[in-house]
Amino acid sequence: MPWLWVAGCGLLFFVLVLLASPGSCRAQRTLRGVSMARSKRLLFRIGYSLYTRTWLGYLFYRQQLRRARNRYPKGHSRTQPRLFNGVKVLPIPVLSDNYSYLIIDTQARLAVAVDPSDPQAVQASIEKEGVSLVAILCTHKHWDHSGGNRDLSRRHQDCRVYGSPQDGIPHLTHPLCHQDVVSVGRLQIRALATPGHTQGHLVYLLDGEPYKGPSCLFSGDLLFLSGCGRTFEGTAETMLSSLDTVLGLGDDTLLWPGHEYAEENLGFAGVVEPENLARERKMQWVQRQRMERRSTCPSTLGEERSYNPFLRTHCLVLQEALGPGPGPTGDDDYSRAQLLEKLRRLKDLHKSK
C-alpha cells in the first residue's frame, strides 16, 4: 500500500538522522528504548490476537484448567454463599484465581451461571444444590470466563447462553444489548454494556427489589476489589465511561468480581494513597482472610468508592498523589482518563517489582 511505503521511508530517514547526529550514542539509546517498548507492545498484540482469535487460545485455556485442577482440587479459595429471601449467590473458585457464580432461585430450584470457566466445578455445584441450570451469563469472550459454555449448554439442553454479540462469545444463543433484562423465576438480571477490557464486555446487575435484599453486581473483568481490568480493546476514555456506569449504582450493591486480586490490589492502593484509613482497614481484613485461603468476595460499591483508586479519579487527593500534571510545565491538571491511564501504568510497574 503506497501510504505504508511512504511511512516506512519516513521512519527510516528519521532513524538515519538520529544516528548521524553528534549525540548519536544518546540517539541509539533512545532508539533502543523506543524499539523495546514497541516490540513489547507488538508481541503483546500478536499474543492477544492468537489467544482470542485462534485455537491456540483454547489450548492455553485447557492447560490452565489442568494445572489448576491438579494444584487446587478443592478450589483456590474457601467461599461462603450469601442467602437472601429466596435467592442464593454461590461463588465457585475456578482456575488459579477466577470466580464463577451460581445465582439460584431457591423456591423454583432454578439456577443461572455467571462465567462458568470450569464446567466440571460448576456442574458439581449444580448437583450439590439440586437445581436446574437454565441460563449462562457470560461477561466476555476470554476463555477463562467462557470456557465452560459448550459443555454446560450441551449437558443442560434448555440452557441459554447470554452475552454480547460484539464479543465472539463461544456458543452464544441469546445476544444481549445494554439494559436488556434476563428473567429466571424471581431473578431479574440486567445487562450493562461496559466496553474497554473487551469491545463487548457486559456486567450483570441482579435487582434486589424482588427479594428485598441488596442488588448484586457480577463485574467480570471490569471491576475488582480495589482494582479494575486491563484495557485490551478500547481507550482510557472507554474504560472510564464503563467505570462511571458502575459508579451510578447504589452504595449497598454487592460486588462479585471475576478474580481474587484483593491483596495485590490493596497493596498498590497503599502506594498511591498510603494514608487512606479505609484502605488500611480493608487490607487488614483481607490479609486475615487470605491467610486462611478464604475468599474476599463480596465487597460493596460504597466500600470501593472509599479505597479503590480506579474509582477515585475525581478526587483531588489522588491527583496530588500522582504528582505533576501532563503538560510541559507540570501545571496542567490531569483529565480523569489521563489519571486512569497513569494509574494503570503505575500498577503494572508495581506488579513487576
N, C-alpha and C positions, 0 to 999 in steps of 0.2 A: 504494500500500500504506500503511495507517494508520501503521505504525511509522516508515516513511520520512518521512512528512509531519511527525510529531512530532519526529523527529531534526533535520529541516531547520529547523523553527521554533526549536528549542532552540539550534542553531548560530547562527541569525540574531540571537536575543536576546543570546547571548554576545558577538557582534561589536558590537552596538549599545552594550552596557555598556562594552566596552573603549573604543570611540570617544568615549563621553560622559565618560569618566573624566578627572581632572585631567592625567594623564600620557598624553593621547590621542596625542601625537606619537610617543611611545615605543611606544604600543599599535599605531599604524599601521605603524611599522617592524616590530614583531613579526608583525603580520598579513601584511605583505608577505613576510617571511621564510617564515612558515608556508605562505602561499599558493604561493610559488615552489617550495618543497620538494614540496608536494602536487601541484602542476601537473607537475613533472618526473616524479614517480612515476606520475601518471595517464597522461601522454604515453608513458612507457616501457611501461606495461601495455597501452595501446592498440596501440603499435607491435609489442610482442611477440606479442600476440594475432593481429594481422594477419600477422606473419611465420610463425607456427606453424599457423594455422588457415585461412588463405585462400590463393588462388592468387598473391597479391602476394608472399608469401614465396618461392615458386618462381621468380617473375620476378626478384626481387632476387638469388637464388642464380645464375640464368643470367647475370645481368650481372656478378656476381663472377667467374664462370667465364671469361667472355670477356675481361675485363680481365686476369686472372691469366695466361691463356694467351698474351696479347699481351706482357705485361710479363716473364714468366718462361717462355719457350718450352721451356727445359730444366729447369724447376722452380726453386723459390725457394732450395733448398739442395742441396749435394752430399752424398749419403748413402752409407753404407757398409753392405752387408749383413752379417749375422752368420751364420756357418755352424757348426752343431754336428754331432753324429754322425747324419747323415741328415736333418737338419732345417735349413731356411734361413729366416731372418727378413729380409725385404726392405722397408725403409721407402721410401715413394713420396711425394715432395714434391708437394702439390697446393694449388690456390688460392694465396693470398698467404702463408699460414703454417701450413696444415694438413698433417698426415701421414695417408696411408692406409698399409696394410701388406699384404703377401702373406706368409702362413705356408705353407711348402712342405715336403711330404714328398718329399725328393729321390729316394727309391727308387721310390715309387709314381707320381711325377710328378703329384701332386695338390696343389691349392692352395686356401687359404682367404683371402678378402679381408676386411680389417677397415676399416670406414668408407670405402667407395670413393666419395668425393665427386666425383671427376673420372673418369668411365668411360673416357675416351679415354686418360688417363695409365695407369690400371690395366690396361686391355686391352693397351697397348703393352708393359708389363712382363710380362704373362702370355705374350704371344707371344715375347718375348725369352727368357724362361725355358723355353719349350716345355712348359708344364704345362696341366692341365685345371682350370678353376675349378669347384669343386663346392659351395662354401658362401660366403655373405656373413654376417659377424658385424657387426651394427650396434649401436653403443653407445647411441645415442639418435636422436630424430626430427629434429633440426635439419638443415637442408638441406646445410650444409657437412660433414655426416657421412653423410648418407643419399641425397644427390642422384644417385648412380650406380646405385642399386639396380635401377631399372626397366630401363635399357639393358643392364646386365650380365646380369641374370636372363633377359632375353629372348634375348640373344646366346648364352648358355650354358644350354641348355634343362633340364639336370639340376641346375642350381644352385639351392640352397635359401637362402632369406633368413631369418636368425635375428635375434631381438630380443625386447624386452619387449612383451607385448600391451597394457600400460598406456600406451604412449608414442605410439601412432599412427604407427608407422614405415611409410614408403611400401613397398608391395609385400611386406609381411611374409608368409611362408608357414609358418614354423615358430616359434611362440611359445616363449619360454624363461622359466623361473622361477629363483629363487635356488638355486644349487648344481646346476642341470642341467648335464650334460656333453654336448658335441658331439664325436663321434669321426670323424676322417677319416684313413684309413691308420693310421699310428702316432701321429698327433696326438690328444692328449686335452686338450680345452679346456673349462674350467669357467666358467659364467656366475655372476657375483656381483652381487646387487642392491645398487646404490649410489645411491639417490634423493637429490635435492637440486638438482642442476643442472636435471634434468627429473624428473618423477614416476617414470618407468620406466627411468631410466639404469642400464645394466649395464656392468660391466667384464669382461674376459675373461682368464682365467689359463691359460696354456699350461703343462701339467705337464712339468717337466724330467726326471722319472724315466725315462720310456720311452727317451729318447735320452741319458741320463746327462749331462745338462747343467743349466744354471740354468733355473729357471722364468721365464716372461716374462709380464708384466702389460701388457695393452693397455687403457689407462686412459681413453680418450676425453677427455671434459671434466671428469672428476673430479679428476685429479691431473696436474700438470705438473712439470717440473724446477723446484724451488724455488717452486712455486705450486699453487693449486687453482682449480677452476672457480667461476663465479658461481652463487649460489643463486637460480635463477629460479622453481622450483616446489617450494619447501619452506622450512624454517626453518633457523636455525643449528644447532639440535639435530639435525635430519635430516642435514645435511651432515657434522656432526661424527661421527655414527654411521657414515656411509659411509666417512669417512677412517679411522676406527678399524678397519673391516673390512680395509682395506689394511694398516694398521699391524700386523695379526696375521700377515702373510706374512713369509717369511724375508728376512734382510738381503741375500742374494745374488740375490734376484729382480730381473730386469732390468725397468726401467720404460720403456715405449714410449708416450709421450703423444700426444694428438691435435693438438697445436700446438707450434710453435717459439717459445716465450716465454722461453727460458732467460736471456738477458742482462737483459731488463727485470725478470724476477722476482728474479734475484740482486741487482740494483741496489736493489730495495725491501727485500730481506732485509738488506742492508747498512745501511739506515736504521734498521731495528728492532734488529739485533744487530751493530753496527759492529765489535766485537772478536771476532767468530766467525771463527776462523782457517780452519776447514773451508770456510766460505762464500768467504773471500778466495781460497783456493787454487782452488776451483772457478770463481770468476769469472775469474781469470787464464786458466785453460784455455779457458773459454767464449769469452772475447774473442779469443783466438788463433784458435779455430775459426771464429767469425763474421767475422773479418777476411778469411778465405778462403771465406766462404759455405759452410762445412762444417756439417753437421748436428751437434747436440749430443746426439742420441739414440744409445744409451740411457744413463741413469744407473742406479744401483741403489737399492733401498729403504734399504739401510744408509747410503748417502750422503745420501739425502733426509732421514733422521732427524737428521742432523748439522747441516743448514743450512736446511731448508725450514720457515719459521715456522709454516705451517699444519699441520704435523705435530708441532709442538713446544709445543702449548698446555698440556701437562702440566709444562713446565719453569718453574721459579721465575725463572730469569734473564729469560725472556720476559715474565712478568707484571711484574717490576720495571722492565723497559724500557718497558712501556706506561703507566707512571705510576699515579696514584691509582685506587683501585677504584671501582666504580659507585655505591656508597652515598652518601648526602648528606654524610658527613664524609670520604669517600675512604678509610675504614679497611677497608671490606669487601673480601674477595678476589673476584676475577673467577671466575665459573664458566668452564669450558673453552669452552662455547658463546658466552659473552659475549666471551671473548678472540678467538674466531674471527670474530665479528661486527665487533669493533673492528679487527682486522687487515684485514678486507675494506674497511672504510670508509677506513682509512689508505692502503691500496693504491690505492683509487680517487682519493684526493687526490694521492698521489704521481704517479700516471699523468697527472693533469690539469695538472701544473705544467710 
